[in-house]
Amino acid sequence: MDMLPKLYRSVIEDVIEGARHLFAEEGVEEQVLKDLKQLWETKVLQSKATEDFFRNSLHSPLFTLQLPHSLHQTLQSPTASLVIPAGRTLPKFTTAELGTSNSRANLTFSGYPIHVPAGVTLQTASGHLYKVNVPIMVTQTSGRASILQHPVQQVIQQLGQPSVPQLNPCCLQATTEKAQRMETVLQQPTILHSGTEDRKHLEKATSDTLVPPGNEHKIASEALLSQPESSQYIGLPGVVFPPQVSQTDSNVEPVVSVSASMIQNLHGGPLFKGPQGTRDQHVSDVQLHLLKNRKFECDSVKQPRNIEEPSSLPVSEKGSNSQMDLSIQVTDDDINEIIQIDGTGDTSSNDETGSTRDVDENEFLGIIDAGDLKVLEEEADSISNEDSTTNSSDNEDSQIDVVEEDPLNSGDDVSEQDMSDLFDTDNVIVCQYDKIHRSKNKWKFYLKDGIMCFGGRDYVFARAIGDAEW
Amino acid sequence: MDADSDVALDILITNVVCVFRTRCHLNLRKIALEGANVIYKRDVGKVLMKLRKPRITATIWSSGKIICTGATSEEEAKFGARRLARSLQKLGFQVIFTDFKVVNVLAVCNMPFEIRLPEFTKNNRPHASYEPELHPAVCYRIKSLRATLQIFSTGSITVTEMRPFLHRWSLGWPWDLC
């Protein structure tokens, strides 16, 4: 669900802001704080704990990329590979493949993002041809041609890349209505090609925005975003072309992020004020969600950083969301399309503490390990039958033994209960409990306000109910 | 009235309660934090530890006294108690397994016939006590065996006694009486 990256972002933001004052007092540079934030976001991304932001609908619409052969020569080697995020069963195309064959390479996938090298002409499912002058990353959309620029902008800010990039003509702005989008899609294919114009706009816009030193294409996107709404509108079903990074940095590939939700036009004026920008901007949840997607997708780092890389963006994006000075309105459709999986739809806790698994609960600490089923169940195997008949209890019941009976064989016959393994699990819930109830060996858990790491992913919940059998 | 001894009676021991001492003070908090499968009842000052293999539940006090319940036989009770003591030993306590005593054995049995309780009670005045308003079963106490039988009109009998292996003896009692 989309709430988690937002939450993490807000947490990071709050902490960083809270520490800013302390840092200043201590005389520590602002840059250190920024580095800290960057490091934090990177770690969150790398942990792969946040969900895939690209998916904002239950369905994974098919998105067909057709790569005409004619563009092979423009492919840059480092960017030639198509990166498919983990979890998507998509083939990986390399430059060689594209270059050698003259036939069209059809890439159909149900997921995103896809990293497309620069200079490729894309033909979307709707049939529109787009020539990409910059390496783009295509993310999945729900079929609506919506383009979000804001996230790109934010991503750029957060990444702290050096040098102001030259903006690419690929500047997208979201339209409010699907119809409009489609129209813009139809109308705008040429925009991609008009590089010069856009650059000017972008450069102009750049000066308006606050850009932390070292933001490459981030800056570009900022500029893009801050352009008046009349600037390029490119409606690609899920394709967003970020401004191109400065030519000098050949390794950096602008990322095209596509968002399935719609965002209204950015009105004139600096949309992105930079990290210290206004936070008062009211941004809807949907928008944040969208922005997050963008962030993910804007990958300023080289290569196939991997799939997870984009996921780090949302984290930083989340933080910067609040900084966005946007007057964005989202249509109701967008809101409806965002699936909520928490609250009434939350089943993760039940799954996690399902009856098929045994949950070892430390009631005292309120920490539950949901994955230590097997350890508990296997203990029987290691138990050897002790010779308990040595002291037959037939005659003992009325005797009181003052002398110690068989000294406990220190661990010889004892069942090796692997307590260390019990807690050595990846699935952890950290939460508060309302009530923990047990009947015989049936446990019921009523939990609240927690974060659980399940299968490597993080989930946040306000309420969780679980059942388990010991 | 059926004295047919050909009918095999299934006597099932459902619960064996035993106690033993560890002769050392136990830090309940440490057990609660580090032990596996423990429930800490801080308000009453005891820790419940459940074992799977002999399915038993042990109540542990800080004084070192441990009550072990849930076993299905005396041997199993002792086995489980020893295992429990070993797990405490592993936690770092200097436990000594002493004073093991079976406190209670609970068995159930089902008679193939119904029992007329008021009549039964009249015939067994000194031993049987019957208060239908309090409890639907006749409480029959055998002092010599220190056993208590609860006799229901359906024919099911529960026997609780201090001395294991003697419940069969006590079951023979009502045979004569019925």
Interface residues (C-beta under 8 A of the other chain):
Chain A: D360 N362 E363 F364 L365 L376 E379 A380 I383 E386 S388 T389 N391 S393 D394 E396 D397 S398 I400 D401 V402 V403 E404 E405 D406 P407 L408 N409 S410 G411 D413 V414 S415 Q417 M419 L422 R438 N441 W470
Chain B: R23 A32 L33 E34 G35 A36 N37 I39 Y40 K50 R52 K53 E74 E75 A77 K78 F79 R82 R83 A85 R86 S87 Q89 K90 V95 I96 F97 T98 D99 F100 K101 V102 M162 R163 P164 F165
